[in-house]
């Protein structure tokens, strides 16, 4: 189980407890706000940071020397940078970091 899945499971548990509290006492509804924000932030963080994408096209994009191993896939990722916007994209470098020992 990944850390993200554990955080989502914990957030769902907190949401269930908050719902029970609200069912028992309607004045406890403010407890739902932080729990809901925490759960929504965890579920939608992939939309912000995303997964690997294709090599970007268009003006301003350059491949950097920065490379790292993606924890989820074990693949080597290459970083592309757009100097005009400051945006960074992470592209699968086509190599697997997993080696036979």
trRosetta pair geometry for C-beta under 8 A, 3 or more apart (Angstrom, degrees):
i j d omega theta_ij theta_ji phi_ij phi_ji
1 5 4.9 -118 -170 84 88 130
1 6 5.8 103 135 -56 117 89
2 5 4.9 98 56 7 77 101
2 6 7.1 -139 99 -4 42 88
2 72 7.4 9 -110 -106 148 87
3 6 5.6 -57 -151 37 34 113
3 7 6.3 34 153 -20 68 105
4 7 5.8 -54 -148 35 31 111
4 8 6.4 31 153 -18 65 105
4 42 6.9 156 -157 -173 78 97
4 45 8.0 -139 -129 60 117 127
5 8 5.7 -53 -146 37 33 111
5 9 6.3 35 153 -20 65 105
6 9 5.7 -53 -147 36 31 112
6 10 6.3 30 154 -17 64 106
7 10 5.7 -54 -147 38 31 111
7 11 6.3 32 153 -20 65 107
7 42 5.2 -158 122 -134 116 140
8 11 5.6 -54 -146 37 31 112
8 12 6.3 32 154 -19 65 105
8 39 7.3 82 -138 -141 64 75
8 42 5.5 -176 -82 131 73 133
8 43 6.7 91 -114 -75 112 78
9 12 5.8 -54 -148 36 30 111
9 13 6.5 33 151 -20 63 104
10 13 5.6 -51 -150 34 34 114
10 14 6.5 33 152 -16 65 104
11 14 5.6 -52 -148 38 33 111
11 15 6.3 38 151 -23 65 105
11 35 6.8 145 -164 -167 76 75
11 38 5.2 -162 -122 117 114 103
11 39 4.1 155 157 -90 130 80
11 42 5.7 -167 -19 26 158 149
12 15 5.4 -50 -146 34 33 115
12 16 6.5 37 153 -21 64 101
12 39 6.9 101 -67 -118 55 124
13 16 5.8 -52 -151 33 31 111
13 17 6.6 29 151 -16 64 105
14 17 5.7 -54 -148 38 34 111
14 18 6.2 35 153 -20 67 106
14 35 4.8 -159 125 -127 108 113
14 38 7.3 0 78 76 147 142
14 39 7.9 -159 69 -55 107 106
15 18 5.6 -53 -145 38 31 112
15 19 6.3 33 154 -21 64 104
15 32 7.6 61 -139 -135 73 74
15 35 5.0 156 -87 156 66 126
15 36 7.2 93 -111 -75 107 58
15 39 5.9 21 -57 -52 130 149
16 19 5.7 -52 -148 34 31 112
16 20 6.6 32 152 -19 63 103
17 20 5.7 -53 -151 35 33 112
17 21 6.5 35 150 -20 65 105
18 21 5.5 -53 -150 36 34 114
18 22 6.4 32 153 -17 66 105
18 28 7.5 -165 -161 139 67 109
18 31 4.5 -162 -136 121 102 108
18 32 5.1 145 150 -85 132 62
18 35 4.8 -138 -18 4 157 162
19 22 5.7 -53 -146 38 33 110
19 23 6.3 36 153 -22 65 104
19 32 7.4 72 -74 -97 61 108
20 23 5.6 -52 -147 35 32 113
20 24 6.4 26 154 -15 64 107
21 24 5.9 -61 -149 39 30 107
21 25 6.5 -40 172 45 66 91
21 28 4.3 -108 141 133 103 156
21 31 5.8 6 84 54 143 154
22 25 7.2 -89 -135 71 24 52
22 26 6.4 45 -171 -120 70 40
22 28 5.1 -136 -85 82 54 97
22 29 5.3 74 -122 -88 114 60
22 31 7.0 -149 -55 55 93 107
22 32 6.3 14 -54 -45 142 117
24 28 7.3 23 67 16 85 142
25 28 4.8 82 85 -13 95 108
26 29 6.4 2 177 -37 58 105
28 31 5.2 -13 168 6 86 120
29 32 5.7 -38 -172 13 58 116
30 33 5.7 -32 -166 8 56 117
31 34 7.2 -57 -164 38 42 95
31 35 6.5 33 150 -10 70 119
32 35 5.7 -71 -148 49 35 111
32 36 5.6 37 159 -26 74 113
33 36 5.9 -58 -143 36 22 109
33 37 6.4 19 160 -15 61 108
34 37 5.6 -55 -144 39 34 111
34 38 6.1 37 156 -22 67 107
35 38 5.8 -55 -148 37 28 113
35 39 6.3 25 156 -15 64 109
36 39 5.8 -57 -144 40 29 108
36 40 6.0 25 159 -16 66 110
37 40 5.9 -56 -139 41 28 108
37 41 6.0 30 160 -21 64 110
38 41 5.9 -56 -146 36 24 112
38 42 6.5 21 157 -16 60 109
39 42 5.9 -59 -150 37 29 109
39 43 6.2 21 158 -14 65 111
40 43 5.9 -60 -142 41 30 107
40 44 5.9 -2 169 6 67 117
41 44 6.6 -72 -133 51 20 90
41 45 6.2 44 163 -56 62 97
42 45 6.1 -32 -145 -7 25 116
44 47 5.0 -29 -174 19 77 120
44 48 7.2 73 136 -16 78 94
45 48 5.7 -55 -159 36 47 109
45 49 6.0 8 158 11 80 110
46 49 6.3 -69 -130 58 32 85
46 50 6.4 90 174 -91 62 26
46 51 7.1 12 -167 -39 103 83
47 50 7.0 18 -164 -70 18 72
50 53 6.8 7 144 -45 135 107
50 90 7.7 166 93 40 99 106
52 70 7.0 -67 -54 -69 113 158
52 73 7.6 -40 -14 9 131 155
52 75 7.4 -28 -54 83 156 136
52 77 6.3 -138 -102 -117 110 109
52 90 5.6 -91 -110 111 64 89
52 91 6.1 95 -166 -137 93 26
52 92 4.5 62 174 -43 154 86
53 56 7.3 42 110 -62 122 81
53 89 5.4 -70 55 -168 123 113
53 90 7.0 99 19 66 81 57
53 91 6.2 -61 72 -93 62 72
54 91 6.8 27 176 -126 15 106
55 80 6.8 129 -146 -61 65 152
55 91 5.4 51 -82 -130 60 156
56 61 4.5 -160 94 -120 114 157
56 80 5.4 176 21 119 111 153
56 82 7.2 -70 113 -62 159 108
56 89 5.2 130 -35 26 121 160
56 91 7.7 -126 -12 -61 74 127
57 61 7.1 -123 -129 33 9 148
58 61 6.1 84 69 -9 74 117
59 84 7.3 47 115 -15 92 146
60 82 4.5 50 127 -156 111 83
60 83 5.6 -140 -163 45 89 74
60 84 4.1 -63 -125 1 149 113
60 85 7.0 87 138 4 152 86
61 80 5.4 9 -169 171 101 117
61 81 7.3 151 -147 78 54 33
61 82 5.3 -31 -86 -88 65 81
61 89 7.7 -11 -137 24 118 126
62 80 6.9 166 82 -157 30 72
62 81 5.8 -26 63 63 81 83
62 82 7.9 144 15 -92 69 34
62 83 7.0 24 12 -23 115 105
63 78 6.2 -11 -154 160 104 124
63 79 7.8 124 -161 85 57 48
63 80 5.6 -43 -99 -102 54 78
64 78 7.6 166 58 177 69 77
64 79 4.7 -25 50 88 118 97
64 80 6.9 178 1 -106 84 22
64 81 5.3 60 -44 -7 116 115
66 78 7.6 122 87 -160 62 50
66 79 4.1 -10 82 31 111 131
67 76 5.7 10 178 -179 115 101
67 77 6.6 163 -156 79 63 49
67 78 5.6 -24 -102 -99 88 59
67 79 7.1 -145 -79 0 39 85
67 93 6.3 27 -136 -59 115 155
68 76 7.4 165 87 -151 23 60
68 77 5.6 -19 65 56 73 99
68 79 7.7 46 8 -39 97 107
69 74 6.6 -11 -176 -153 105 38
69 75 7.2 162 -150 82 64 26
69 76 5.9 -41 -95 -96 65 57
69 77 7.3 145 -117 9 14 86
69 97 4.2 0 -119 -36 122 169
70 73 4.7 21 94 41 123 94
70 74 6.9 -54 76 1 77 15
70 75 5.2 2 36 57 114 77
70 76 7.8 -168 2 -95 82 8
70 77 5.1 87 -45 -33 100 121
70 90 7.6 116 -81 159 114 134
71 74 7.8 15 -166 -66 20 50
73 92 7.8 -52 102 -111 157 110
74 96 6.1 23 122 -159 99 84
74 97 5.4 -138 176 50 69 93
74 98 4.8 12 170 -36 135 108
75 92 5.4 -15 142 -140 144 94
75 93 7.0 169 159 41 92 78
75 95 6.9 134 -161 79 71 49
75 96 5.9 -55 -105 -106 64 54
75 97 6.7 160 -133 -5 11 91
76 92 7.9 93 77 -165 53 55
76 93 4.2 -53 103 53 94 130
76 94 7.7 -37 65 54 98 42
76 95 4.3 2 29 70 125 103
76 96 7.4 -155 -6 -100 86 5
76 97 5.4 126 -57 -59 82 95
77 90 4.8 2 178 -175 131 100
77 91 6.7 138 -162 67 74 35
77 92 6.3 -51 -107 -101 68 37
77 93 6.0 -180 -122 -16 12 97
78 90 7.5 148 72 -158 39 52
78 91 5.0 -31 65 68 91 92
78 92 7.8 11 18 105 86 12
78 93 4.4 113 -29 -83 98 97
79 88 5.8 -20 -165 -167 102 109
79 89 7.4 145 -158 75 52 45
79 90 6.1 -25 -101 -101 65 65
79 91 7.8 165 -92 21 16 80
80 88 6.9 147 77 -161 52 55
80 89 4.5 -14 59 60 106 96
80 90 7.8 -159 20 -72 79 20
80 91 5.9 48 -16 -9 113 120
81 87 7.6 161 -152 87 47 49
81 88 5.5 -17 -100 -105 70 75
82 85 4.7 9 108 42 123 95
82 86 6.9 -32 81 26 81 16
82 87 4.6 14 38 54 119 90
82 88 7.7 -146 16 -72 76 33
82 89 7.9 59 -22 -9 99 100
83 86 7.7 33 -150 -71 24 44
96 99 8.0 152 110 -62 92 58
